[in-house]
């Protein structure tokens, strides 16, 4: 229905090629969902993404520490290699850094090279059971 309302009958025909999205659009869409808590439904509508599954795959890549750079086939590929495992002390430091800045995961991710998924897990454990968790 969304495609019909946006493009009329032309929006209902099957696409045979991948739709290419600019890297900046992908980044903004993912950050809207992950960092700004905007719903996936609203984000898909706002950025005219063909399907919520496309957005979900971008979020999955983002959360796993992979980048959002499009490959030649339009599939999302990794642009960031997996980093080394963080020590207990480093995890506590990173978590406390994020908490001291009102759960600013983005700054912690940029400063320490960790993923959103890691940050979110560490903060939840820290808040529930303290730094030893």
N, CA, C and O atoms as a Tinker XYZ file with bonds, in Angstrom:
   532  protein
     1  N      0.818000   -1.200000    0.000000    73     2
     2  CA     0.000000    0.000000    0.000000    64     1     3
     3  C      0.858000    1.258000    0.000000    63     2     4     5
     4  O      0.546000    2.248000   -0.662000    81     3
     5  N      1.945000    1.193000    0.759000    73     3     6
     6  CA     2.831000    2.351000    0.833000    64     5     7
     7  C      3.392000    2.682000   -0.548000    63     6     8     9
     8  O      3.456000    3.849000   -0.932000    81     7
     9  N      3.800000    1.652000   -1.295000    73     7    10
    10  CA     4.339000    1.868000   -2.640000    64     9    11
    11  C      3.266000    2.432000   -3.569000    63    10    12    13
    12  O      3.551000    3.301000   -4.394000    81    11
    13  N      2.046000    1.945000   -3.439000    73    11    14
    14  CA     0.955000    2.438000   -4.280000    64    13    15
    15  C      0.662000    3.905000   -3.970000    63    14    16    17
    16  O      0.512000    4.716000   -4.885000    81    15
    17  N      0.581000    4.246000   -2.691000    73    15    18
    18  CA     0.299000    5.636000   -2.302000    64    17    19
    19  C      1.418000    6.580000   -2.746000    63    18    20    21
    20  O      1.165000    7.731000   -3.104000    81    19
    21  N      2.644000    6.087000   -2.720000    73    19    22
    22  CA     3.767000    6.929000   -3.100000    64    21    23
    23  C      3.906000    7.051000   -4.612000    63    22    24    25
    24  O      4.142000    8.147000   -5.121000    81    23
    25  N      3.759000    5.916000   -5.356000    73    23    26
    26  CA     4.078000    5.904000   -6.782000    64    25    27
    27  C      2.921000    5.491000   -7.686000    63    26    28    29
    28  O      3.116000    5.348000   -8.893000    81    27
    29  N      1.726000    5.296000   -7.138000    73    27    30
    30  CA     0.604000    4.845000   -7.960000    64    29    31
    31  C      0.824000    3.423000   -8.439000    63    30    32    33
    32  O      1.525000    2.648000   -7.788000    81    31
    33  N      0.226000    3.071000   -9.581000    73    31    34
    34  CA     0.351000    1.713000  -10.105000    64    33    35
    35  C      1.799000    1.344000  -10.432000    63    34    36    37
    36  O      2.173000    0.174000  -10.349000    81    35
    37  N      2.600000    2.318000  -10.797000    73    35    38
    38  CA     4.005000    2.053000  -11.095000    64    37    39
    39  C      4.763000    1.500000   -9.894000    63    38    40    41
    40  O      5.734000    0.761000  -10.058000    81    39
    41  N      4.326000    1.853000   -8.688000    73    39    42
    42  CA     4.971000    1.349000   -7.480000    64    41    43
    43  C      4.691000   -0.111000   -7.212000    63    42    44    45
    44  O      5.356000   -0.717000   -6.372000    81    43
    45  N      3.720000   -0.699000   -7.907000    73    43    46
    46  CA     3.349000   -2.085000   -7.667000    64    45    47
    47  C      4.087000   -3.083000   -8.539000    63    46    48    49
    48  O      4.031000   -4.285000   -8.277000    81    47
    49  N      4.777000   -2.614000   -9.569000    73    47    50
    50  CA     5.474000   -3.561000  -10.432000    64    49    51
    51  C      6.722000   -4.082000   -9.733000    63    50    52    53
    52  O      7.351000   -3.387000   -8.935000    81    51
    53  N      7.061000   -5.325000  -10.055000    73    51    54
    54  CA     8.226000   -5.960000   -9.453000    64    53    55
    55  C      9.507000   -5.348000   -9.991000    63    54    56    57
    56  O      9.648000   -5.112000  -11.191000    81    55
    57  N     10.430000   -5.098000   -9.087000    73    55    58
    58  CA    11.735000   -4.566000   -9.470000    64    57    59
    59  C     12.657000   -5.739000   -9.774000    63    58    60    61
    60  O     12.669000   -6.719000   -9.029000    81    59
    61  N     13.418000   -5.658000  -10.839000    73    59    62
    62  CA    14.334000   -6.732000  -11.203000    64    61    63
    63  C     15.767000   -6.409000  -10.805000    63    62    64    65
    64  O     16.624000   -7.290000  -10.850000    81    63
    65  N     16.042000   -5.198000  -10.427000    73    63    66
    66  CA    17.398000   -4.808000  -10.046000    64    65    67
    67  C     17.396000   -4.304000   -8.609000    63    66    68    69
    68  O     16.371000   -3.871000   -8.084000    81    67
    69  N     18.564000   -4.371000   -7.990000    73    67    70
    70  CA    18.715000   -3.844000   -6.646000    64    69    71
    71  C     18.518000   -2.336000   -6.660000    63    70    72    73
    72  O     18.984000   -1.653000   -7.571000    81    71
    73  N     17.837000   -1.824000   -5.663000    73    71    74
    74  CA    17.747000   -0.372000   -5.511000    64    73    75
    75  C     18.970000    0.066000   -4.725000    63    74    76    77
    76  O     19.243000   -0.455000   -3.644000    81    75
    77  N     19.691000    1.008000   -5.263000    73    75    78
    78  CA    20.896000    1.513000   -4.606000    64    77    79
    79  C     20.516000    2.664000   -3.671000    63    78    80    81
    80  O     19.736000    3.542000   -4.039000    81    79
    81  N     21.070000    2.650000   -2.475000    73    79    82
    82  CA    20.846000    3.711000   -1.509000    64    81    83
    83  C     22.193000    4.349000   -1.194000    63    82    84    85
    84  O     23.182000    3.637000   -1.021000    81    83
    85  N     22.251000    5.667000   -1.117000    73    83    86
    86  CA    23.512000    6.332000   -0.759000    64    85    87
    87  C     23.950000    5.923000    0.650000    63    86    88    89
    88  O     23.115000    5.697000    1.526000    81    87
    89  N     25.252000    5.832000    0.857000    73    87    90
    90  CA    25.782000    5.438000    2.159000    64    89    91
    91  C     25.295000    6.371000    3.270000    63    90    92    93
    92  O     25.000000    5.918000    4.376000    81    91
    93  N     25.211000    7.662000    2.982000    73    91    94
    94  CA    24.769000    8.631000    3.996000    64    93    95
    95  C     23.320000    8.383000    4.402000    63    94    96    97
    96  O     22.981000    8.522000    5.577000    81    95
    97  N     22.454000    8.017000    3.448000    73    95    98
    98  CA    21.060000    7.698000    3.762000    64    97    99
    99  C     21.002000    6.477000    4.674000    63    98   100   101
   100  O     20.252000    6.466000    5.649000    81    99
   101  N     21.791000    5.450000    4.362000    73    99   102
   102  CA    21.827000    4.252000    5.196000    64   101   103
   103  C     22.241000    4.600000    6.623000    63   102   104   105
   104  O     21.624000    4.162000    7.595000    81   103
   105  N     23.301000    5.398000    6.720000    73   103   106
   106  CA    23.813000    5.793000    8.038000    64   105   107
   107  C     22.753000    6.556000    8.828000    63   106   108   109
   108  O     22.525000    6.264000   10.002000    81   107
   109  N     22.109000    7.524000    8.194000    73   107   110
   110  CA    21.080000    8.304000    8.872000    64   109   111
   111  C     19.906000    7.423000    9.311000    63   110   112   113
   112  O     19.404000    7.562000   10.426000    81   111
   113  N     19.475000    6.523000    8.433000    73   111   114
   114  CA    18.342000    5.652000    8.745000    64   113   115
   115  C     18.662000    4.755000    9.935000    63   114   116   117
   116  O     17.853000    4.621000   10.853000    81   115
   117  N     19.832000    4.147000    9.917000    73   115   118
   118  CA    20.232000    3.261000   11.015000    64   117   119
   119  C     20.355000    4.047000   12.315000    63   118   120   121
   120  O     19.883000    3.592000   13.357000    81   119
   121  N     20.977000    5.205000   12.269000    73   119   122
   122  CA    21.134000    6.015000   13.476000    64   121   123
   123  C     19.787000    6.484000   14.012000    63   122   124   125
   124  O     19.617000    6.589000   15.226000    81   123
   125  N     18.832000    6.766000   13.139000    73   123   126
   126  CA    17.495000    7.142000   13.600000    64   125   127
   127  C     16.878000    6.027000   14.446000    63   126   128   129
   128  O     16.262000    6.292000   15.478000    81   127
   129  N     17.045000    4.791000   14.006000    73   127   130
   130  CA    16.457000    3.667000   14.739000    64   129   131
   131  C     17.279000    3.342000   15.986000    63   130   132   133
   132  O     16.732000    3.233000   17.083000    81   131
   133  N     18.587000    3.190000   15.815000    73   131   134
   134  CA    19.447000    2.696000   16.886000    64   133   135
   135  C     19.713000    3.747000   17.954000    63   134   136   137
   136  O     19.648000    3.447000   19.146000    81   135
   137  N     20.007000    4.954000   17.549000    73   135   138
   138  CA    20.417000    5.988000   18.503000    64   137   139
   139  C     19.294000    6.940000   18.906000    63   138   140   141
   140  O     19.306000    7.475000   20.014000    81   139
   141  N     18.328000    7.156000   18.021000    73   139   142
   142  CA    17.270000    8.137000   18.304000    64   141   143
   143  C     15.925000    7.488000   18.618000    63   142   144   145
   144  O     14.936000    8.180000   18.862000    81   143
   145  N     15.893000    6.143000   18.609000    73   143   146
   146  CA    14.683000    5.374000   18.938000    64   145   147
   147  C     13.476000    5.716000   18.074000    63   146   148   149
   148  O     12.343000    5.672000   18.553000    81   147
   149  N     13.701000    6.055000   16.818000    73   147   150
   150  CA    12.600000    6.265000   15.871000    64   149   151
   151  C     12.205000    4.889000   15.346000    63   150   152   153
   152  O     13.074000    4.060000   15.076000    81   151
   153  N     10.930000    4.642000   15.200000    73   151   154
   154  CA    10.469000    3.311000   14.794000    64   153   155
   155  C     10.972000    2.944000   13.397000    63   154   156   157
   156  O     11.241000    3.812000   12.565000    81   155
   157  N     11.091000    1.640000   13.164000    73   155   158
   158  CA    11.511000    1.164000   11.839000    64   157   159
   159  C     10.473000    1.569000   10.796000    63   158   160   161
   160  O     10.823000    1.971000    9.687000    81   159
   161  N      9.203000    1.461000   11.154000    73   159   162
   162  CA     8.128000    1.824000   10.231000    64   161   163
   163  C      8.262000    3.284000    9.790000    63   162   164   165
   164  O      8.183000    3.587000    8.599000    81   163
   165  N      8.462000    4.172000   10.745000    73   163   166
   166  CA     8.596000    5.596000   10.438000    64   165   167
   167  C      9.863000    5.861000    9.631000    63   166   168   169
   168  O      9.851000    6.684000    8.716000    81   167
   169  N     10.951000    5.176000    9.960000    73   167   170
   170  CA    12.213000    5.366000    9.251000    64   169   171
   171  C     12.108000    4.917000    7.801000    63   170   172   173
   172  O     12.604000    5.600000    6.905000    81   171
   173  N     11.461000    3.765000    7.558000    73   171   174
   174  CA    11.260000    3.269000    6.189000    64   173   175
   175  C     10.448000    4.274000    5.385000    63   174   176   177
   176  O     10.752000    4.536000    4.222000    81   175
   177  N      9.424000    4.832000    6.002000    73   175   178
   178  CA     8.594000    5.827000    5.328000    64   177   179
   179  C      9.383000    7.108000    5.062000    63   178   180   181
   180  O      9.329000    7.650000    3.958000    81   179
   181  N     10.104000    7.586000    6.051000    73   179   182
   182  CA    10.834000    8.848000    5.946000    64   181   183
   183  C     11.897000    8.817000    4.851000    63   182   184   185
   184  O     12.055000    9.788000    4.111000    81   183
   185  N     12.625000    7.708000    4.744000    73   183   186
   186  CA    13.730000    7.619000    3.787000    64   185   187
   187  C     13.350000    6.885000    2.499000    63   186   188   189
   188  O     14.200000    6.641000    1.643000    81   187
   189  N     12.078000    6.539000    2.370000    73   187   190
   190  CA    11.565000    5.847000    1.184000    64   189   191
   191  C     12.362000    4.581000    0.879000    63   190   192   193
   192  O     12.761000    4.333000   -0.259000    81   191
   193  N     12.579000    3.794000    1.918000    73   191   194
   194  CA    13.245000    2.502000    1.786000    64   193   195
   195  C     12.178000    1.510000    1.352000    63   194   196   197
   196  O     11.067000    1.517000    1.882000    81   195
   197  N     12.513000    0.652000    0.382000    73   195   198
   198  CA    11.503000   -0.228000   -0.205000    64   197   199
   199  C     10.846000   -1.166000    0.792000    63   198   200   201
   200  O      9.649000   -1.432000    0.684000    81   199
   201  N     11.605000   -1.676000    1.767000    73   199   202
   202  CA    11.027000   -2.648000    2.676000    64   201   203
   203  C     11.735000   -2.588000    4.022000    63   202   204   205
   204  O     12.911000   -2.232000    4.101000    81   203
   205  N     11.011000   -2.937000    5.072000    73   203   206
   206  CA    11.595000   -2.908000    6.405000    64   205   207
   207  C     12.735000   -3.923000    6.537000    63   206   208   209
   208  O     13.648000   -3.725000    7.338000    81   207
   209  N     12.687000   -4.994000    5.766000    73   207   210
   210  CA    13.758000   -5.997000    5.834000    64   209   211
   211  C     15.101000   -5.411000    5.375000    63   210   212   213
   212  O     16.154000   -5.825000    5.859000    81   211
   213  N     15.065000   -4.465000    4.460000    73   211   214
   214  CA    16.291000   -3.792000    4.010000    64   213   215
   215  C     16.901000   -3.028000    5.187000    63   214   216   217
   216  O     18.099000   -3.129000    5.452000    81   215
   217  N     16.072000   -2.275000    5.878000    73   215   218
   218  CA    16.532000   -1.517000    7.038000    64   217   219
   219  C     17.054000   -2.466000    8.119000    63   218   220   221
   220  O     18.087000   -2.199000    8.733000    81   219
   221  N     16.349000   -3.566000    8.350000    73   219   222
   222  CA    16.788000   -4.531000    9.357000    64   221   223
   223  C     18.170000   -5.086000    9.043000    63   222   224   225
   224  O     18.977000   -5.289000    9.950000    81   223
   225  N     18.449000   -5.334000    7.764000    73   223   226
   226  CA    19.772000   -5.862000    7.403000    64   225   227
   227  C     20.853000   -4.807000    7.639000    63   226   228   229
   228  O     21.964000   -5.148000    8.045000    81   227
   229  N     20.546000   -3.538000    7.391000    73   227   230
   230  CA    21.512000   -2.474000    7.664000    64   229   231
   231  C     21.795000   -2.399000    9.165000    63   230   232   233
   232  O     22.946000   -2.263000    9.580000    81   231
   233  N     20.742000   -2.489000    9.971000    73   231   234
   234  CA    20.892000   -2.424000   11.430000    64   233   235
   235  C     21.718000   -3.606000   11.928000    63   234   236   237
   236  O     22.575000   -3.452000   12.798000    81   235
   237  N     21.456000   -4.781000   11.372000    73   235   238
   238  CA    22.219000   -5.970000   11.765000    64   237   239
   239  C     23.702000   -5.778000   11.448000    63   238   240   241
   240  O     24.555000   -6.110000   12.271000    81   239
   241  N     24.012000   -5.255000   10.281000    73   239   242
   242  CA    25.410000   -4.995000    9.912000    64   241   243
   243  C     26.028000   -3.961000   10.839000    63   242   244   245
   244  O     27.168000   -4.119000   11.277000    81   243
   245  N     25.293000   -2.917000   11.136000    73   243   246
   246  CA    25.769000   -1.842000   12.011000    64   245   247
   247  C     26.057000   -2.384000   13.412000    63   246   248   249
   248  O     27.111000   -2.109000   13.984000    81   247
   249  N     25.108000   -3.158000   13.962000    73   247   250
   250  CA    25.247000   -3.686000   15.316000    64   249   251
   251  C     26.368000   -4.705000   15.438000    63   250   252   253
   252  O     26.935000   -4.869000   16.518000    81   251
   253  N     26.691000   -5.379000   14.370000    73   251   254
   254  CA    27.747000   -6.386000   14.434000    64   253   255
   255  C     29.124000   -5.781000   14.145000    63   254   256   257
   256  O     30.118000   -6.506000   14.094000    81   255
   257  N     29.190000   -4.471000   13.957000    73   255   258
   258  CA    30.459000   -3.804000   13.724000    64   257   259
   259  C     30.860000   -3.750000   12.266000    63   258   260   261
   260  O     31.997000   -3.408000   11.940000    81   259
   261  N     29.934000   -4.085000   11.391000    73   259   262
   262  CA    30.209000   -4.023000    9.963000    64   261   263
   263  C     29.751000   -2.660000    9.459000    63   262   264   265
   264  O     28.919000   -2.008000   10.089000    81   263
   265  N     30.279000   -2.244000    8.357000    73   263   266
   266  CA    29.894000   -0.963000    7.783000    64   265   267
   267  C     28.677000   -1.095000    6.898000    63   266   268   269
   268  O     28.103000   -2.176000    6.771000    81   267
   269  N     28.290000   -0.004000    6.293000    73   267   270
   270  CA    27.103000    0.044000    5.450000    64   269   271
   271  C     27.450000    0.344000    4.003000    63   270   272   273
   272  O     26.610000    0.855000    3.263000    81   271
   273  N     28.653000    0.040000    3.592000    73   271   274
   274  CA    29.076000    0.317000    2.224000    64   273   275
   275  C     28.438000   -0.684000    1.269000    63   274   276   277
   276  O     28.506000   -1.892000    1.499000    81   275
   277  N     27.830000   -0.198000    0.217000    73   275   278
   278  CA    27.180000   -1.090000   -0.746000    64   277   279
   279  C     28.220000   -1.767000   -1.620000    63   278   280   281
   280  O     29.215000   -1.164000   -2.023000    81   279
   281  N     27.961000   -3.043000   -1.903000    73   279   282
   282  CA    28.814000   -3.759000   -2.849000    64   281   283
   283  C     28.245000   -3.555000   -4.235000    63   282   284   285
   284  O     27.207000   -2.911000   -4.389000    81   283
   285  N     28.898000   -4.086000   -5.232000    73   283   286
   286  CA    28.446000   -3.869000   -6.604000    64   285   287
   287  C     27.081000   -4.483000   -6.869000    63   286   288   289
   288  O     26.351000   -4.008000   -7.738000    81   287
   289  N     26.724000   -5.538000   -6.130000    73   287   290
   290  CA    25.417000   -6.154000   -6.331000    64   289   291
   291  C     24.334000   -5.480000   -5.505000    63   290   292   293
   292  O     23.160000   -5.836000   -5.610000    81   291
   293  N     24.720000   -4.510000   -4.684000    73   291   294
   294  CA    23.757000   -3.822000   -3.845000    64   293   295
   295  C     23.650000   -4.410000   -2.459000    63   294   296   297
   296  O     22.964000   -3.853000   -1.602000    81   295
   297  N     24.318000   -5.530000   -2.221000    73   295   298
   298  CA    24.285000   -6.142000   -0.900000    64   297   299
   299  C     25.215000   -5.368000    0.020000    63   298   300   301
   300  O     26.153000   -4.709000   -0.428000    81   299
   301  N     24.939000   -5.460000    1.305000    73   299   302
   302  CA    25.764000   -4.760000    2.277000    64   301   303
   303  C     26.964000   -5.616000    2.613000    63   302   304   305
   304  O     26.825000   -6.813000    2.863000    81   303
   305  N     28.157000   -5.009000    2.620000    73   303   306
   306  CA    29.379000   -5.742000    2.932000    64   305   307
   307  C     30.102000   -5.113000    4.097000    63   306   308   309
   308  O     29.826000   -3.971000    4.466000    81   307
   309  N     31.021000   -5.847000    4.673000    73   307   310
   310  CA    31.768000   -5.357000    5.823000    64   309   311
   311  C     32.863000   -4.409000    5.369000    63   310   312   313
   312  O     33.534000   -4.652000    4.366000    81   311
   313  N     33.039000   -3.330000    6.113000    73   311   314
   314  CA    34.157000   -2.446000    5.837000    64   313   315
   315  C     35.013000   -2.259000    7.087000    63   314   316   317
   316  O     36.056000   -1.608000    7.032000    81   315
   317  N     34.582000   -2.819000    8.199000    73   315   318
   318  CA    35.337000   -2.708000    9.435000    64   317   319
   319  C     35.722000   -4.120000    9.856000    63   318   320   321
   320  O     34.871000   -5.009000    9.897000    81   319
   321  N     36.984000   -4.330000   10.166000    73   319   322
   322  CA    37.386000   -5.652000   10.604000    64   321   323
   323  C     37.112000   -5.807000   12.087000    63   322   324   325
   324  O     37.034000   -4.822000   12.822000    81   323
   325  N     36.967000   -7.050000   12.522000    73   323   326
   326  CA    36.680000   -7.332000   13.913000    64   325   327
   327  C     37.870000   -6.911000   14.762000    63   326   328   329
   328  O     39.009000   -7.254000   14.446000    81   327
   329  N     37.620000   -6.177000   15.826000    73   327   330
   330  CA    38.686000   -5.726000   16.701000    64   329   331
   331  C     39.056000   -6.777000   17.726000    63   330   332   333
   332  O     38.445000   -7.844000   17.788000    81   331
   333  N     40.049000   -6.472000   18.520000    73   331   334
   334  CA    40.477000   -7.408000   19.551000    64   333   335
   335  C     39.492000   -7.409000   20.709000    63   334   336   337
   336  O     38.729000   -6.460000   20.895000    81   335
   337  N     39.517000   -8.472000   21.474000    73   335   338
   338  CA    38.636000   -8.586000   22.628000    64   337   339
   339  C     39.077000   -7.579000   23.691000    63   338   340   341
   340  O     40.272000   -7.413000   23.935000    81   339
   341  N     38.123000   -6.916000   24.314000    73   339   342
   342  CA    38.425000   -5.921000   25.334000    64   341   343
   343  C     38.609000   -6.602000   26.688000    63   342   344   345
   344  O     37.922000   -7.573000   27.006000    81   343
   345  N     39.542000   -6.084000   27.476000    73   343   346
   346  CA    39.754000   -6.618000   28.823000    64   345   347
   347  C     38.602000   -6.194000   29.720000    63   346   348   349
   348  O     37.816000   -5.315000   29.365000    81   347
   349  N     38.509000   -6.822000   30.882000    73   347   350
   350  CA    37.466000   -6.468000   31.842000    64   349   351
   351  C     37.562000   -4.984000   32.197000    63   350   352   353
   352  O     36.553000   -4.279000   32.220000    81   351
   353  N     38.765000   -4.523000   32.470000    73   351   354
   354  CA    38.958000   -3.123000   32.863000    64   353   355
   355  C     38.538000   -2.166000   31.740000    63   354   356   357
   356  O     37.945000   -1.118000   31.993000    81   355
   357  N     38.852000   -2.541000   30.509000    73   355   358
   358  CA    38.456000   -1.709000   29.373000    64   357   359
   359  C     36.932000   -1.662000   29.234000    63   358   360   361
   360  O     36.365000   -0.603000   28.968000    81   359
   361  N     36.277000   -2.800000   29.413000    73   359   362
   362  CA    34.809000   -2.820000   29.303000    64   361   363
   363  C     34.165000   -1.937000   30.362000    63   362   364   365
   364  O     33.205000   -1.219000   30.082000    81   363
   365  N     34.700000   -1.994000   31.586000    73   363   366
   366  CA    34.177000   -1.136000   32.660000    64   365   367
   367  C     34.412000    0.331000   32.313000    63   366   368   369
   368  O     33.506000    1.152000   32.460000    81   367
   369  N     35.607000    0.666000   31.859000    73   367   370
   370  CA    35.926000    2.050000   31.491000    64   369   371
   371  C     35.007000    2.563000   30.381000    63   370   372   373
   372  O     34.496000    3.680000   30.461000    81   371
   373  N     34.800000    1.751000   29.353000    73   371   374
   374  CA    33.962000    2.150000   28.223000    64   373   375
   375  C     32.517000    2.332000   28.674000    63   374   376   377
   376  O     31.850000    3.290000   28.283000    81   375
   377  N     32.041000    1.406000   29.499000    73   375   378
   378  CA    30.665000    1.484000   29.998000    64   377   379
   379  C     30.467000    2.727000   30.855000    63   378   380   381
   380  O     29.469000    3.434000   30.709000    81   379
   381  N     31.409000    2.993000   31.741000    73   379   382
   382  CA    31.309000    4.177000   32.599000    64   381   383
   383  C     31.409000    5.460000   31.778000    63   382   384   385
   384  O     30.765000    6.456000   32.107000    81   383
   385  N     32.207000    5.446000   30.720000    73   383   386
   386  CA    32.289000    6.586000   29.805000    64   385   387
   387  C     30.912000    6.886000   29.212000    63   386   388   389
   388  O     30.472000    8.035000   29.203000    81   387
   389  N     30.233000    5.842000   28.716000    73   387   390
   390  CA    28.905000    6.022000   28.107000    64   389   391
   391  C     27.886000    6.487000   29.139000    63   390   392   393
   392  O     27.091000    7.387000   28.868000    81   391
   393  N     27.905000    5.878000   30.320000    73   391   394
   394  CA    26.941000    6.243000   31.358000    64   393   395
   395  C     27.164000    7.668000   31.862000    63   394   396   397
   396  O     26.200000    8.375000   32.159000    81   395
   397  N     28.411000    8.092000   31.959000    73   395   398
   398  CA    28.716000    9.446000   32.420000    64   397   399
   399  C     28.208000   10.496000   31.437000    63   398   400   401
   400  O     28.026000   11.659000   31.798000    81   399
   401  N     27.983000   10.084000   30.209000    73   399   402
   402  CA    27.481000   10.986000   29.175000    64   401   403
   403  C     26.039000   10.665000   28.805000    63   402   404   405
   404  O     25.636000   10.836000   27.655000    81   403
   405  N     25.264000   10.201000   29.779000    73   403   406
   406  CA    23.841000    9.906000   29.584000    64   405   407
   407  C     23.617000    8.871000   28.470000    63   406   408   409
   408  O     22.798000    9.069000   27.572000    81   407
   409  N     24.363000    7.772000   28.554000    73   407   410
   410  CA    24.270000    6.658000   27.596000    64   409   411
   411  C     24.561000    7.108000   26.158000    63   410   412   413
   412  O     23.864000    6.717000   25.221000    81   411
   413  N     25.575000    7.913000   26.007000    73   411   414
   414  CA    25.980000    8.364000   24.674000    64   413   415
   415  C     26.798000    7.262000   24.012000    63   414   416   417
   416  O     28.028000    7.311000   23.998000    81   415
   417  N     26.103000    6.269000   23.463000    73   415   418
   418  CA    26.745000    5.118000   22.840000    64   417   419
   419  C     27.589000    5.542000   21.635000    63   418   420   421
   420  O     28.661000    4.988000   21.395000    81   419
   421  N     27.103000    6.514000   20.892000    73   419   422
   422  CA    27.810000    6.916000   19.681000    64   421   423
   423  C     29.218000    7.407000   19.998000    63   422   424   425
   424  O     30.168000    7.011000   19.324000    81   423
   425  N     29.371000    8.251000   20.998000    73   423   426
   426  CA    30.703000    8.747000   21.375000    64   425   427
   427  C     31.586000    7.613000   21.860000    63   426   428   429
   428  O     32.768000    7.548000   21.522000    81   427
   429  N     31.012000    6.722000   22.653000    73   427   430
   430  CA    31.789000    5.586000   23.154000    64   429   431
   431  C     32.231000    4.696000   21.998000    63   430   432   433
   432  O     33.365000    4.217000   21.972000    81   431
   433  N     31.333000    4.477000   21.046000    73   431   434
   434  CA    31.652000    3.647000   19.889000    64   433   435
   435  C     32.794000    4.267000   19.086000    63   434   436   437
   436  O     33.711000    3.565000   18.659000    81   435
   437  N     32.736000    5.574000   18.883000    73   435   438
   438  CA    33.763000    6.258000   18.103000    64   437   439
   439  C     35.095000    6.315000   18.841000    63   438   440   441
   440  O     36.149000    6.136000   18.230000    81   439
   441  N     35.060000    6.564000   20.156000    73   439   442
   442  CA    36.286000    6.713000   20.935000    64   441   443
   443  C     36.994000    5.388000   21.211000    63   442   444   445
   444  O     38.222000    5.339000   21.277000    81   443
   445  N     36.220000    4.318000   21.372000    73   443   446
   446  CA    36.801000    3.048000   21.785000    64   445   447
   447  C     36.715000    1.951000   20.724000    63   446   448   449
   448  O     37.244000    0.860000   20.938000    81   447
   449  N     36.066000    2.206000   19.594000    73   447   450
   450  CA    36.007000    1.214000   18.532000    64   449   451
   451  C     35.192000   -0.021000   18.881000    63   450   452   453
   452  O     35.584000   -1.141000   18.551000    81   451
   453  N     34.063000    0.178000   19.545000    73   451   454
   454  CA    33.177000   -0.937000   19.883000    64   453   455
   455  C     31.848000   -0.760000   19.163000    63   454   456   457
   456  O     31.534000    0.330000   18.685000    81   455
   457  N     31.077000   -1.825000   19.089000    73   455   458
   458  CA    29.801000   -1.759000   18.393000    64   457   459
   459  C     28.686000   -1.327000   19.346000    63   458   460   461
   460  O     28.829000   -1.389000   20.567000    81   459
   461  N     27.585000   -0.893000   18.758000    73   459   462
   462  CA    26.404000   -0.536000   19.542000    64   461   463
   463  C     25.934000   -1.743000   20.349000    63   462   464   465
   464  O     25.575000   -1.612000   21.519000    81   463
   465  N     25.939000   -2.902000   19.728000    73   463   466
   466  CA    25.465000   -4.122000   20.386000    64   465   467
   467  C     26.288000   -4.402000   21.649000    63   466   468   469
   468  O     25.729000   -4.728000   22.696000    81   467
   469  N     27.612000   -4.274000   21.548000    73   467   470
   470  CA    28.455000   -4.464000   22.723000    64   469   471
   471  C     28.111000   -3.456000   23.804000    63   470   472   473
   472  O     27.907000   -3.817000   24.963000    81   471
   473  N     28.048000   -2.175000   23.411000    73   471   474
   474  CA    27.757000   -1.108000   24.375000    64   473   475
   475  C     26.437000   -1.348000   25.090000    63   474   476   477
   476  O     26.353000   -1.257000   26.315000    81   475
   477  N     25.421000   -1.652000   24.319000    73   475   478
   478  CA    24.086000   -1.843000   24.892000    64   477   479
   479  C     24.111000   -2.979000   25.916000    63   478   480   481
   480  O     23.558000   -2.848000   27.008000    81   479
   481  N     24.746000   -4.082000   25.565000    73   479   482
   482  CA    24.828000   -5.221000   26.485000    64   481   483
   483  C     25.589000   -4.893000   27.756000    63   482   484   485
   484  O     25.139000   -5.219000   28.854000    81   483
   485  N     26.747000   -4.244000   27.611000    73   483   486
   486  CA    27.547000   -3.886000   28.772000    64   485   487
   487  C     26.807000   -2.936000   29.695000    63   486   488   489
   488  O     26.849000   -3.103000   30.914000    81   487
   489  N     26.124000   -1.932000   29.131000    73   487   490
   490  CA    25.396000   -0.952000   29.948000    64   489   491
   491  C     24.243000   -1.623000   30.691000    63   490   492   493
   492  O     24.028000   -1.354000   31.873000    81   491
   493  N     23.502000   -2.492000   30.005000    73   491   494
   494  CA    22.394000   -3.188000   30.671000    64   493   495
   495  C     22.895000   -4.031000   31.844000    63   494   496   497
   496  O     22.296000   -4.012000   32.920000    81   495
   497  N     23.979000   -4.763000   31.647000    73   495   498
   498  CA    24.543000   -5.588000   32.725000    64   497   499
   499  C     25.046000   -4.714000   33.868000    63   498   500   501
   500  O     24.818000   -5.018000   35.039000    81   499
   501  N     25.724000   -3.637000   33.524000    73   499   502
   502  CA    26.269000   -2.725000   34.531000    64   501   503
   503  C     25.153000   -2.119000   35.377000    63   502   504   505
   504  O     25.255000   -2.060000   36.603000    81   503
   505  N     24.097000   -1.673000   34.719000    73   503   506
   506  CA    22.975000   -1.062000   35.438000    64   505   507
   507  C     22.254000   -2.080000   36.328000    63   506   508   509
   508  O     21.791000   -1.735000   37.415000    81   507
   509  N     22.160000   -3.322000   35.873000    73   507   510
   510  CA    21.430000   -4.353000   36.625000    64   509   511
   511  C     22.226000   -4.874000   37.817000    63   510   512   513
   512  O     21.669000   -5.067000   38.897000    81   511
   513  N     23.549000   -5.106000   37.625000    73   511   514
   514  CA    24.314000   -5.803000   38.659000    64   513   515
   515  C     25.638000   -5.140000   39.016000    63   514   516   517
   516  O     26.431000   -5.709000   39.767000    81   515
   517  N     25.888000   -3.933000   38.480000    73   515   518
   518  CA    27.107000   -3.236000   38.816000    64   517   519
   519  C     28.266000   -3.602000   37.915000    63   518   520   521
   520  O     28.115000   -4.386000   36.978000    81   519
   521  N     29.444000   -3.023000   38.206000    73   519   522
   522  CA    30.590000   -3.203000   37.313000    64   521   523
   523  C     31.097000   -4.647000   37.243000    63   522   524   525
   524  O     31.710000   -5.009000   36.239000    81   523
   525  N     30.879000   -5.461000   38.225000    73   523   526
   526  CA    31.361000   -6.840000   38.202000    64   525   527
   527  C     30.564000   -7.709000   37.219000    63   526   528   529
   528  O     31.020000   -8.790000   36.846000    81   527
   529  N     29.393000   -7.253000   36.804000    73   527   530
   530  CA    28.574000   -8.035000   35.865000    64   529   531
   531  C     29.242000   -8.056000   34.505000    63   530   532
   532  O     28.718000   -8.660000   33.569000    81   531
